Amino acid sequence: MTEKRLYGTVLLKAKEILDFIANSKTAPGLKEISQNVDISKPTILKILQTLEYCGYVRSLGTVKQYYLGTIFIKYGNESTQSFNLVKIAMPFLNKLRDQTTEAINLGIVENDKVVLLDRAKSTNSIHFDLELGGTMDMYSSAMGKAILSYYSEQKIDSYLDKTVLTPLTKNTLVTRQDLMADLSTNKARGYAIDDIENQDGVYCVGFPLVKDGQIFGGFSISAPVFRINEDTVKNWIELGTNTKNQILAQF
């Protein structure tokens, strides 16, 4: 039988690059990829740029390191193992879920949206679960606002210039002035509150995962609003802040 001829040489090269990123113990840079993949460095860079545009890889840092993109979460939960954030954070977030009995969500920002990487499900009979790989608006969600509060003024302006603040509930902040005031408060106290702003009937407290100026992502505690009172929120803030510090100590 004659060998089957495959169509799309660039696809095979892209797969080779993706395989190398997936199998690397730490996120590789362009130099490391070019030293281990039999493809010219300029071609690798062009393919990486295309893969990043499509969401198949994401890069972090001044000297770019490449990770698999969150789009693979939709293809299978095993892809989340390529994110060190999941491995580091989830043991602490599972403990936080046990302490609060409520849903804990872990996410990062991609294309100006919060993407859910992983979660610890609520142990209560009535709860709301977000879809792995699903997205939330940054301006309306607790996790998104917590992360936005650490953006530079220029980056926040850029985000707001291209984002329509559409009301998702009657409590959604839909003016630039109100959102900016909220972000300032969030940064000062170290957490953000979604008081039924993103989804009817759901209350959340979000915490940013930021260290040495680098934003890794964030997490949130969420529950049906009928289970929320002043003491509950106070407890969430204390436990969530402790959890945030424990996770960041691992970086």
N, C-alpha and C positions, 0 to 999 in steps of 0.2 A: 504494500500500500504506500503510495507517495505521501510524503509529509504534508500535513495540512498547512497551507500558507495563511498567515494571519494578516488582517488588514489594520493599518493604523500604527505605524512605527512609533509615532510620538506617544501613543497610548501605552505602549509597552515600556517606553522610557519613563513615563509618569508613574507607572506601576512600580518600576524598580526604585524610583525615588521614594514613593510612599512606603514601600516595604522597608527601606532602610530607616526612614523616620520611625516607623512603627516598632522596629526591632531594636532601636537604640535605647540604651539605659537612661540617657539624658537627651534633652532636645538638641539636635545637631544644628550647626551653622552651615553656611554655604561651603566654606572651606572643607569641613569634615565630610560633607556629602560628596564633594567633588573628588576627595581623596579615596573614597570607598566605592564610588559608583563609576562604571566605565562609560561616562558620558562627559563631553567637554563642559567646562565650567560655565561659559556663556549660555550654552543650551540648557543646563540645569537651572540657571537663574531665570531664563525665560519661561521654563516649564513651571517653576515654583511660583512665579508671578501669576501665571494663568490659573494654577491650582488654588492660589490664595483668592483670586477674583471669584472663582467658582465656590469657594467655601470648603475646599477639601484639605487645605492646610491653613494655619494661622501662624503669624510670627510675633515675637515679643522681643523687646530690648533694642538698644541702640545698635549693637552688633547682633543682627537678627538671628534668633534661634527658631527653629520650625517645629510645630506640633501638628498632629492630625486635627482637622477641622471638626467642629461640633456637629456638622451635618451627618457624620457617621453614627451619631447617637441614634438617629432615626433608623439606621440600618441594623442596629443591634447593640444591646447594652454592653457587650464586651468591648466596644470601642472606647468606652469611658476609662478603661484601664490605662490608656495612653496619656491621660491627664493626671499629672502628679498632684494637682489640687484635690482631686477626688480621693486619692489614696491617703493624702495627709489629713484632709478635713473630715471625712466621713466618720471615723471612729469617735471624734469629738462631737459631731452633730448627732450621731446615734445616741450618745449619752445625753445630749441636750433634749432630744425627743423623749427619752425616758424620764427626764426631770420635769418636763412640761406636759407630757402626754400629747402634745400637739405636733402638727406637720412641720418639718424643717426642710427647707429647700436650699440647694446650693447652685449657684449660677455664675456665669461670666458674661461679659458684654461682647457682642458680635454684631456688626452692622447696625449700631445704635439701638440694639434690643438686648434685653436680658435673656440668655439662653439657659434653660434648666439642665444642669449636668447630672445631678443626682438628688435623691430625697430620702428622708427618713419619714415613713408614713405615720400619721397619728394613730394612737391606740384607742381613740374614742370611736364610738359607734357612728357618730355623725361627723363627717369630715370632708374636706375638699382636697383632691389630689391633682396636681399639675402633671401634664404629660412630659415625660423625659424627651428632651430635644425641643420642647415647646418654647415659645417666646412670650415676653411681656414688655410693655412699653416702660421705658426708664422713668418718664416724668410722672407716672401714676402709681408705680409699684414701690413698696418699701425698699426692696433690694436695689432697684434701679436708682431711686433717689439717694440712697446711702452712698452708692458708687458715684453718682453725678456730683455729689457734694465735694468730692476730692478732685474733680476736673479743674484744670486751670481756667481762668476767666475767658481766655481765647477759645478753649475747647468747648466750654459751655455755650458761648455765643455761637460757635459753629453748629453745635447740636440744635440749638433753638432756632437758628436761621432756616434749618431744613426740616424741622419737626412741627407738625400741626398739633397743637394741644387740644385734641378732641376730647370732649367730656365722655367718660366711660360710665360714670355714675354722677349723681347730683353733687358729690363731694370732690370730684376731680378738680385739681388746680389747673385752670385753663388760661391764666394770664402770666406773662413773663415775670411781672413784678411779684406776684404771689409765689411762684415757683422759686424764684431767686431768693426770696426771703426765707422760704422753707429750707432751701439747700444750705443757706448760711447757718440756720439754727441746727441743722443736722450735723454739719461739720464740727460745730462747737461742742455738741453733746456726744458725738460718736455713734449715732444711730439715727434711723429714719422711721417715721410712722406712716403707714397707709391706713387711714381711718375711713374704710369703705370707699376708697378712691379708685381702685382698680377693678373691683368686682363687687357687685351688690351682696351684702351679707357677710363679707369677709374682712377681718381686721388683721393687719400684719405689722411686725416690727422687723426692720432690716438692718444688717450690720455690714460695713465694708471690710474687705480684707486687703488692707493697704500697708505696705512696709517700705521704708526708705524711698518714698515717692512712687513706688511701683504698685499699680492696681492689679491684684490677682483675680478678684471677683468679689463675691459677697454671699451672704446667706440670710434667710428670713425665717421667722416663726409666724405661723398663720393659723387662724381658727375662725369658726363661725362667730359672728359678733355677739350672739346671745350668751356665749361663754366668757365674755370679756368684762372685767371690772377694773377699777383703779389698782387694786392689789395684784391682780393678774398681770397687768402691764408692768408694774414695778418689778415684779418677780422675773418676768421675761427679760427686762432690760439688764438686771443684775446678772442673771444666768448667761444671757447672750453676750454681754460684754466680757465675762470671764472666759467663755468659749472662744470668742474672737482672739483674745490675748493668748490663749493656749495654742490655737492654730498658728498664729503668726510667729510664735516662739519656735516653731518647727522649720521655719524658712531660714 
